[in-house]
Amino acid sequence: MCTAISCHFGAHYFGRNLDLECSYGEEIVITPRGYQFSYRCVKSPQASYAMVGMALVQENIPLYFDA
C-alpha cells in the first residue's frame, strides 16, 4: 500500500512512496520546463511544466511511475 502526504505552506507540496517488493531500476528524474520529448510513433510534445518524480529511463526517455 502506498502512503501519501499533502502540505500547504504558501505552495502545495505532495509526496507519495512507491511500496514495491522489487526494483525496476527506477530513479529520481527531473524534467525541466519546456523539455522536448521525442517518441518514435507519436507526435513529440513539449512539456509545459517541470516535473520531478520516479521513473524508469529507457533510451533517454523517462517513463514516469509518479510525478
MITOR-971227 format. One line per 2 residues: their letters; for each residue x, y, z of C-alpha. Coordinates in steps of 0.2 Angstrom, whole numbers, always signed. Example, Ala and Ser with C-alpha at 12.3 -4.5 7.8 and 13.67 -1.06 7.14 Angstrom:
2
AS	+62/-22/+39; +68/-5/+36 $
REM end
This chain:
67
MC	+0/+0/+0; +7/+17/-4 $
TA	+7/+32/+8; +4/+50/+3 $
IS	+6/+67/+11; +0/+84/+6 $
CH	+5/+101/+13; +1/+119/+10 $
FG	+14/+131/+15; +11/+145/+3 $
AH	+13/+132/-11; +6/+115/-12 $
YF	+18/+100/-9; +13/+82/-12 $
GR	+23/+67/-9; +20/+48/-11 $
NL	+30/+32/-8; +30/+18/-20 $
DL	+29/+2/-10; +35/-12/-21 $
EC	+45/-28/-16; +57/-27/-30 $
SY	+66/-14/-40; +63/-10/-58 $
GE	+78/+2/-60; +68/+17/-56 $
EI	+77/+33/-51; +73/+51/-47 $
VI	+71/+60/-63; +69/+79/-66 $
TP	+61/+85/-82; +64/+104/-85 $
RG	+50/+116/-91; +50/+116/-110 $
YQ	+59/+99/-112; +55/+92/-129 $
FS	+51/+74/-128; +54/+63/-143 $
YR	+45/+47/-147; +46/+36/-162 $
CV	+27/+33/-165; +18/+48/-159 $
KS	+20/+67/-161; +33/+74/-149 $
PQ	+25/+86/-136; +34/+100/-127 $
AS	+32/+99/-108; +23/+115/-102 $
YA	+28/+112/-84; +43/+105/-75 $
MV	+42/+88/-67; +51/+78/-53 $
GM	+47/+60/-50; +51/+42/-50 $
AL	+54/+35/-67; +62/+21/-77 $
VQ	+73/+29/-91; +73/+19/-107 $
EN	+83/+26/-122; +84/+43/-114 $
IP	+65/+44/-112; +58/+45/-94 $
LY	+44/+33/-91; +37/+40/-75 $
FD	+28/+30/-62; +23/+45/-52 $
A	+27/+63/-54 $
REM end
